[in-house]
Amino acid sequence: MDLLKELQEKAGLSNEQAVKTFEILKEYVRGKVPVFLSGTVEKWFADIEKRAGTSGTTDESKENDFLEH
């Protein structure tokens, strides 16, 4: 399941609150990893953002998604 949808469903957040929480999480994680990994963190979160608003993930995207392993 998409992170934004989980924030909305499990935490009862509105879409706006979920997006803001997502942005805070992204900045937090980026600040906790070494600089050389910041590009990887950006890619992870960009992938999550790209999938936001879709009806779900495909098997192909799950195969390449580090969060699904």
Secondary structure, 3 states (H helix, E strand, C coil): CCHHHHHHHHHCCCHHHHHHHHHHHHHHHHHHCCHHHHHHHHHHHHHHHHHCCCCCCCHHHHHCCHHHC
